């Protein structure tokens, strides 16, 4: 079993309220969740109206698949005009042989 997690820090452009921010973030989470076999959630900066941190997790039998999915999500986010990706961190966990 291979697990990968990514924390993606975003700046949301042209937002003037928390209500607008939540709408954008909710749509991004729904789009990513439909497009890729990952779990995704907002994990930080819920009180800031131009910032969001998303957590993305993937579980697979293949480390390559985990890496491809995390990369695909990052590319998807980079292509969105309403946000700017400020940074990304990744963490991997591999199950030890029994």
Phi, psi and omega in degrees: 000136179234134181234135175230141177227144180228137173250123186240118181268128185238149165247129182260122185279149171056040179251137182240001181202162175296327179297316178295318180300313182299324178295314180297311182297317179300318179294319178298313181299317179295315180299312181296318180298326177283325188276334187225149178278070182226163168258137183217142179203156171282126187243352179198165178065032180297335183268353180260131188275350175242010182228151174203143170246128177253139172253131180235132180230144179224137174238132182205166174278351184234128177295329178296321179295318178302311181297319179297319181293316179296322177293318180297320178296316179298316179298317178302313181294322179299332183276353183275126183289333186280353181225162172233128177279119182269332180183160181217137170235148179234147176225137180239146176227128176241135178288135179288152177297145179262000000 
